[in-house]
Amino acid sequence: MSTVPLASFERLLGDLTRILQASEGALVSHYSAETAPAEIRLRPLDWPIEPALTGPAAGIPVTHTNPKQPAAFHAGGDRADLNRIGQSGPGGKLNQNALCQDCPERMYPVRQFYQAGSIPVLVVYFAGSFYADEMRRDLSRTNRIGTDAEDELFERMLQSLAVRPTALHYQEFVACHFNPERSSPADWQRRARNCGKHLQHTIETRSIELVILSGPSAVMLLGKETAQKQVEQPGLFALTVSANRPPIPALVLRSASAVLALESRRKLARQQGQTQEYDHFKAQESRIKKQMLQSLQTALQRWL
């Protein structure tokens, strides 16, 4: 097998450089008029401030009705066609989010963006990617809210309250995957507004009586400030999903990924023998998990 001397490669590279620089409209000349990649100042994605929906009526007390009474939202249309909205129907009927054309820049729709439950409680979550360095696979056909670890954490919390994870409804918001490298805060805000109709559709047709918003989905729906306030001061609030409908009780929870990040930091501190940091992360993790459990217990008390 013949080999090419290194000197020959060096000459070829030198000739190629001169050709590119000398050619009219060459790539190098175009590049020289632009900012070099190494000089581009990157900044983290800033969350949109404005809510995607009408927003929560903060401070309005939530009154629980008798679970045997009719729900505030009544189903409309053919219920048979709405069975398992997130799956293809008879004859290969496309999913609701796959049929939506509101966001032409999407990469592809979430494969199973909705999973039906048996009690009128809807968990709204986001398992997609906001940052280029954390591209996540679509696990919606096998998992509920994200990765195996995220599902396991949320299931443990529900099971500690004697609630079957399969009893709840689940819906991903937003319901499509997008390229995070080409997405601005305004893009995410527009997508959330467009996707609000799918959430409203589920609430109405499934007679949902409680909405649990998790992490990024809460930020996109409520706006950054309101979502953060609801996390720091947990409790039920009245969420307005439509100007023509009465508010519905809702709860904001930290995302499972955020709690798992705390667990990882605690374990790392222990491995590195950082006693002070370990104690800090352990106390913080314990406080947050206890708070989440108490919030879930209060919100789900009608079905416990």
N, C-alpha and C positions, 0 to 999 in steps of 0.2 A: 504494500500500500504506500503510495507516494505521499510525501508531506510538503507543505509550502513553507519556506523559511519565514521567520518572524519579520525579517527586513522587508519582505515583499508585502506583507500585510500593512506595515507602517507606510510604505510608499503609496499603496492603494488608498489608505485613509487620508493621507495628505493630499492626493489628487482629488479625492471626493470633496474635501473641504474647500479647495480652490474653485472647483466647478460650481459648487453651491453658492459661494460668495460672488462669483463673477456672473452667474446667469441672471438674465433680466427677470424680475419678479421671483427671484429665488426664495426658498424657504427661510434661509438665514436672514435675508433683508427684511422679510415680513416680521420675523421674530424680533429683530432688533428694534422695531418700532413699538413693541409691546413690553409690558412688565415681565421681567424674568420670573419664572416660577418660584425661585428661591427668595425673591423679594416681595412676593405677595403676602400681605398680612392677613392671616386667617383669624376669624373670631368665632366663638361658639354661637350656635343657633339661639337666638333670643325668642322666647315663646311669645305668641300673639297675645295682646292684652284683651282684645274684644272677644266676648263669648260667641260661640257658634249658634247657640240657641237664644231664645228670648232671655234666658238666664234665670237664676234662682231668686225667689222672693225671700231674701235673707231676713230672718227674724220672725217670719210668719210661723206660728205654732202649727205642728202637724197633729191632726186628730185621727186616731186609728178607728176604723169602722169595724163592725162585726165581720169576721171573715166569711160568714154565711150570706152576708148581704151582697147584692150585685156590685161588681167593680165599677170604678169611676169611668173607665173606658170600656165600651162595648164592642165586640167583634163585629166586623162588617164584611160582606162579600162571602165567597165560598170558602168555608173553613177547610175543606178537604184539600184545596189547592195550596193552602198555607202550611200544611203539615211539613215540618222540617224545611223551612225556607232556605236554609243554607245548603241543601243538597239538590241535585238535579231531580226533577220530577219525572213522571211517566213520559216515555218517548224521548228522553234526553233533554227535557226542558231546562234551559239555562237558569242559574241562580239569579236572584234578584239583583245582587251587586254586579254580576257579570253583564246583565242587560243594561245597567246604568251607563250613560254616555256623558255625564256631567264633567268628568275630569279626563280629557283626552290624553293627557301626559302620563297617565298611570302605566306601570309596567305590566301588571296583571292583577285580577281581582283575588281577594282572599278565597281560598278554595271552599272553606266551609265557615262563613262569617257568622252564622247563627246556629245555635244548638238548643233544641227545645227542652223544657223541664216540666215538672208536674205542679209546682207551686208558683204563684204569680210574682216571682222575684227575678229581676233581670240584672245580671252582672255585665257591665260594659267595660271593656278593656282594650288595650292596644298592644299588640305583640310585634309590630313592625319595627322599622329602623328610621331613626332621625339623623344618625351620623354615619358617615361613610366607613368608619372603622369598626362598626358594630352591625354589619349586615346580618340579618337573621333569616333563617329558613322559615318557610310556611309550614307550620306543624298543626294547622287547624283541623286536619282530618283525624289526627290521633290524640291531640291534646286539647285542653280547655282554654287556658289563658296564656300559654307561652311554652317555655321549656319544661322538661320533666321535673326539674327542681322547683320551678315556680308553681307548677300544678300540685306537686306534692306538699309544698308549704301551705297553699290555700286549702287543699283538701284536709290537712291536719287541723287547721283552724276550724273548719266547718264540722268535722267529725268530733272535735272536742265539745261542740254544742249539740251533738246528736243530730246533725243535719247531713243528709246524704248529698254529696256534691252533684249527683245526677238530678237532684230535685230542682235545681235552679236552672233558669234560662241563661244563656251566654251569647253575647254579640260583640264582635270586634268593631271598633270605631277608631279610625276610619276603616272602611271595608275593602280597601285596595292597597296594593304595594306601590310605592313610588321611589324614584331614585333620590336618596337624601343629598347627594352631591349637587343636584340641580334644583333643590327646593329651598325657597326662602320662607321666612315666617308668614308672609302674606299668602304664599302658596298653601301652607298647611291650614291657615285660617279659612281660605276659600274652600278647600277640600272638606273641612269639618262642616262648614255651612251646607255644602252640597249633600253631604252624607247624613245630615240631620233628618232627612225625610225617611231614610231607612230605619232609623231608630224610632221615630214617631210611629212608623207603620207597625213595628213590632209591639210597641207599647199599646197601641190601639187594638190590633187584631188578637193579641194574646192576653188582653185585659190585665196588663201588668200593674201591680199595686205598690211596688217598691223597686227603685233603681239603685244599684250599687256601682258607683263610678270608681275605677281604679287608675291611679297614676296619671299617665299622659292623656288618657281619654277624658279625665276630669278637667285637665288644663285646656284641652281643645274645646270642650263643651262650655265651660264656665268662664274661661279666661284665667290668666295666671294668678291674679290677686285673690279672686274669690276661691279658687281651688286650694290655694295655700292656706287661706283663712279656715276653710272647712277641714283641712287636715290638722291644723294646729288647735282648732276648737271643734272637735268632732261632735257630731250629733245630726239628727235628721233635720232636713230643711225642705222647703217646698220648691220643687223644680218645675218651671214652666216649659213644656215642650212644644206648645202651640198656643197662639193667642186665642184660639177658639176652643180650647180645652182647659179644664180646671188643673191646677198644679198637682203634682204627684210627689209623695215622699221620696227623698233621695238621701244617700249617704256617700261620702267620699272616703276612700281608703288609700293608704300608701300602696304602691305597686309591690308585688311579690319580689320583683327584681331588686328594688331598693332595700328591702329587708334582707334579702340574700347577700347583698353587697356588705351590709353591716356584719352579717355572720362571717363572711370571708375576712373582713378586717379584724374581727375578734380572733379568729383562728390564726391569722398571720401574726398578730401581736403575741399570741401565746407561743407560737413556734420560735419566734425571735427573742423570747424571754423579756418582752417589754411589759412588765407587770402593770405599770400605771396606765398605759394605753389599753391593755387588755381589760382592766377593770372598768375603764371609761366606756369602751365599746360594748362590754357585757351589760352594763347598767342601761345604756342607751337602747340596746337591742331588746332587753327585757321590758323596759318601759313602753316602747313602741308596740311590741307584740301584745302586751297586756291591754293597751289602749285600743288596739284593733279588735281584740276579742270582745272587750266590753261594748264597743260600738256595734259589732255584729250581733251580739246577744240582744242589745236593746232594739236594733232594727228588725231582727227576726223573731222577736218574742211571740208574735201571733202564731208562728208556725212551729214553735218548739214544743 
